[in-house]
């Protein structure tokens, strides 16, 4: 009888100890799965998020200092032959005429003539086609 009681007690202790360890592991696994799901969700949202463009400018004399921020996940490139989503350059227009094409986010428009001018910046693919995203602003050069 004592032997049976000792065996049942040992079996119960082993069983309960095993259950407690399993319960401790479960939240860690759930936490890891939740973190991974959140990362995948963030990546999916960014992948589906359309590009946006913000332009800051400052006038000094006849020069216009410009900074163009494009996101998410866009980078400027000199590559001209291949069209790749998320890559490209800027077409800079003064009063409707193409002044230059730039492949960096910060640049200077030098020697703008005196007067009031409309500057338009268009986001362009590597093959010079437009993304359909542009910003315009008016400057007064003295």
Secondary structure, DSSP 8 states (H G I E B T S, - for coil): -HHHHHHHHHHHHHHHHHHHHHHHHHHHHHHHHHHHHHHHHHHHHHHHS--EEEEEEEEETTEEEEEEEEETT-EE----S---TTEEEEEEEETTEEEEEE-SSEEEE----SEEEEEEEEEE-TTS-EEEEEEEEEEEE-
